[in-house]
Amino acid sequence: MTEEIQSAGLPILEKKEATSLPSKLDDTPIDLETEVDSQREAMHSGQARTFQGEPLAPFDWRRQEAANKLGLLIFKIATDQGEDFDGNYDGMAGDAAIVVWLCTLTPSQVAKAIRLPGLATEQRLKWAEEKIKGIGTPAHIEMTELFGEIISSYMESLAEPTKTPGKHQQE
């Protein structure tokens, strides 16, 4: 006679019902028709932007992390110079290529750029040679203008206070 162990009340999944982690990142586009605040605009407006006719992904926190790993200068310079920062600085062309290139990547490619910044830098430089073809070209001007839009939106989003769900603001 076999005694049965009593259940502790926790459900037990059969092998066929066992859950697993997703095997790929979800590339479902974000609905742009929803109410837009400045932080959401900064993070998701990339979906309305294009570079050389190709749609760009948003400059989100993952792309910012990758950009920092790739040597992005603007946030360091803007912070150091504060109110005196006029937007012009040495290294702007490199920053523009970093930001726009990262917005052409899939989420898994961005994750790889974070893990392997040296390899990502080589890929970005090859991309820039193929797509930009030098300083002063129409593609360079388009990239620089786009970089300015993306960074301006991002900086504006940081300047505005946001409401934290569940926390009451003190008056």
Order of alpha helices (4+ residues) and beta strands (2+ residues): alpha-beta-beta-alpha-alpha-alpha-alpha-alpha-alpha
